Amino acid sequence: MQTNEIYDRLTDLFRELFADDSIVLTPQTTANDIEGWDSFNHISVVVAVETRFGVKMTTAEIEGLANVGALVAAIESKLPR
């Protein structure tokens, strides 16, 4: 899966989770940039990502996600090549 496809799928996921069709994700996007993305909803994001992409993230990986770029990198590292 190409990086741009991951961003497209993540954008759709975020738009659904946060009920906001105006969300556009970039590598620098953080929780502060998206209304409603708090620590509780972060868990929902991670669970949805794991389900949609068929990956499993460790607690350390989840805690290390500083922005969407880090999330994309984590997804890419877990997808078959």
Secondary structure, DSSP 8 states (H G I E B T S, - for coil): --HHHHHHHHHHHHHHHTT-TT----TT--GGGSTT--HHHHHHHHHHHHHHHT----HHHHHT--SHHHHHHHHHHHS--
